[in-house]
């Protein structure tokens, strides 16, 4: 494809997106089940790897190190963005879905479906780990580190989640989150946050990632930290994005909702 033709396609797609943002329905609603399935499957894979790292570390008596445990979820998110980001936007996290909605890149009417899909995927992953290994390693639960208070863990989750949301929204403001830069930036941030902050709070940044193991193992003593922290952090991240970038962009909406239902030129495809 020539550079001139690619530029024309990009321009046509952006123009199409501007029209879609103001339309009653973004893309074809008949394809919503595919987007929801993508969120279920993607969240299942993420929670299986994120919680499974702690489980397999305990099961293998340390063969999986802490460094491995925090790198794996970042790589998994990177892979998920590549293989299904264009289907659903690859939110995988209620805090991210909320952030996109508050940012006005994602319609509020679709938020409940996405969050329920993420919960279903996360709980299914925790049940899978429970069936495979029992409750070894606290089923990969995220917990404050030794000597870390609940408020310290909460503050860490707020700050880490704000940074994650800023990374996601920032790469979504252009076409980058659909390509390599966005996947690498988001996955890299998750790895970086885990490498230094996992001993403090577990570096969850995702309510479902923490709630699913707690729900299956029946221990909710610290669950509130990992629900309140990421949500507060997401709202702060949205506020910072307004300060940094101003109003939401058509490209941000494209990233948040996926391109399922559009062909290469930005034209809506037929229902299947």
N, C-alpha and C positions, 0 to 999 in steps of 0.2 A: 504494500500500500504506500503510495507516495505521501510525502509530508503535506502537500496541498489537499489531497483527498481526505487525509486524516483530520486536518484542521476543519474541513467542511463538515465532516461527520460529528466532530466535537461540538461545533457551533449549532448544528441541527439538533443534537441531543440536548444541549443546554436550553435552546428555545423551546423544545418539546417539554422539558422539565418545568419551565416557568409556567406553561399552560396547565400542566398536570397538578401543580401545587394548588392552583385555585379551583381545580375541578372537584365535583362532589366526591368522587372516588379516585384514589391514586392507583393507577394500574387496574388490572382486572380482578374484581373481588372473587371470581370463581377460582383464582389461584391461591387464595388465602390458606387453604389447607396445606399446600406445599410449603408455604412460609412457616406455618406453625410446626409442621413436621421437621423442618430444618432446625427450628429452635429447640425442639425436643431432642433431636439426635445430637446437635452440636453441644447442648448443655450436658447431655449424658456423657459424651466423650470428655468434656472439660472436667466435670466433677469426678468421673472415674479416674482420670489421671491425677487431678489435684489432691483428692482425698486418698486415692489409691497409693500415692507415693508414701504417705505415712503408714498405711496398712502394710504394704510390701516391705518397708523398712523394718517394721516390727517383726513381721513374719520371717524375714531373712536374717534377722539379728544384725542389722546395720549394713547389709550389702548395698542398699540404696542410701546414699548419703544425703545430708540436708541440701547440699548444692544440687544434687540430682533432682530432689523433690521440688525445688523452686524453679529449676530450668524447664522441667517437663510441661507444666501448664502453659508457660509462655510459648513454647514450641507448638503445643497443641492448638492454642488460640490462633497462632500464625497459620497453621495448616487449615483450620476451619475457615478462616477468612478467605483463603485461597479457593477452597473447594465449594463453599456455599455462601460466601458473603454477598454475591449478587442475587441470591434467592430471597433471603430474609433480612439482610443487613448484618447478620451474625452478631446479634446483641449478646446472647448467652448470659445475661445478667440483668435482673430487674432494675438495678441502679442505672444501667446504661439506657434501658428502655425509657425510664423516667426522665433521664437527662435529655434524650432526643425529643421527648414530648414537650418538656418545659422549654426547650430550645426552639420549638415549633418546626422541627424537622420531621416529626412523626405524629400522626393523628391520635388523639386521646381515645377514640373509640376502639382502636386496635391494641391499646395498652393491656387491658385485662387478658385478652387471648394470648399475647406474648408472654406475660408473666405466668399464666397458668401452664403454658407449654414449657417454660423454663423450670417451673416447679416439678412438673411431671418428669422431665429429663433428669433433673438432679436427684429426685427421690428414687427413680429407677436405677440410677448409678449406685446410690448408697445401698439399695436392696441387693444389687448384683454383688457388691463387695461383701455385704453381710452373708450372702449365700455362699460365697467363695471362701471367705476367711473368718467368718464370725465377727466378733467385735474387737479383734486384736488391733492394737494401736489406736484405741478409742475411735475406730472406724474413720480415721483420718480427720477427726474434728479439728477445727481451728480454736486454739485456746491461748490466753495470755501466757507469756513465758514466765519462767521461775523468777519471782521477785517483782513481777510487773503487775501493777494494780489494774482494776477494770477501767478506771478513768484514763490511765496511760495507754492501755490497749485501744480504747475508744478514740482517743486523740490521734493515735497513729493510723487507725483505719480511716478516720475523716481525712487526714492529710493525704494518705496514699490514694484514696478513692478520688479525691479532687484532682490529683495529678493524672490518674488514669483517665478520667472523664475529659480533662483538658487535652490529653493526647489523642483520644478518640475523636472528639469534636474538632480539634485542630486539623487532623489529617482528613476529616470528612468535609472540611470547608472548601476543598478542591477535589479533583478527581483521584487524589493519591490513595485514599483508603480502599479504592477498588483494585488498585495494583499493588506492586511490591512494597512501596514505601510505607503505606498504611499498615499492612500486615506485619512488617518488620518493626515499625515503631511501636505498635500496640503490644505485640509479643515481647519485644525487647524491654518495654517498660515493666511488664509483669515480672519478667526475670529479674530485672534490676531491683524492683521493690522487694521481691522475695529474698534476694541475696543478702540484703542488709537488715530488713525489717521482720523477716519471718520469726526470729527468736523473740521479738517483742510482742507481736499480736497474731502471728500466723500469716500476715499479709493476705488476707482473704479478698477484700475489696468487692465481694460478691455475696449478697444475702443468701442466695440459693446454695452456693458452694458450702456455706457454713450451716444453714438450716437443715439441709438434707441429711447429713450424718447425725446431727443432733436429734432429728425427728425419728430416725430409724433406731438409734440407740437409746432414745427416751431420756436424754439429759439436756435440759434447757437452761442450765445455770448461767451460762455466759452468752447464750444465743443473741440476746438483745444488743450486745456490743456490735455484732456482725450484721445486724439489720439496721440499727440506727446510724452507725458509723458510715457505711457506704452510701446511704441515702443522703445524709447531711453533706458528705463529701461531694456527691453528684451535684447537689444544688449549688454548692460553692463553685464547682467546676463550670457549671453553666453560667453563673454570674461572671466568672473570670473570662469566659469565652466571649460574652457580650462586651466586656471591657476591651479585650484584645482585638476582636474581629467585627463587632457591631451586629447588624441584623443577620438572621439566618440566610443561607445561600441556597440556590437550586441544587448545587452539587452536594451540599450537606443533606438535603432531602433524598437525593438519589442514593447516597451511601446508607442512610438510615433505613430506607425502605426496600432496598434491593432493586435490581433491574429486571426481575422476572416479569414478563409481559411486554417487554420492549425488545425490538430487534436492534441490530448494530447501529442503525441510523436514528434510533430514538423513536421509531414508529411503533405504536401499540400492535402487538401480534394478536392472532385469533385465539379464542379459547380452545383448550384441548380437553 
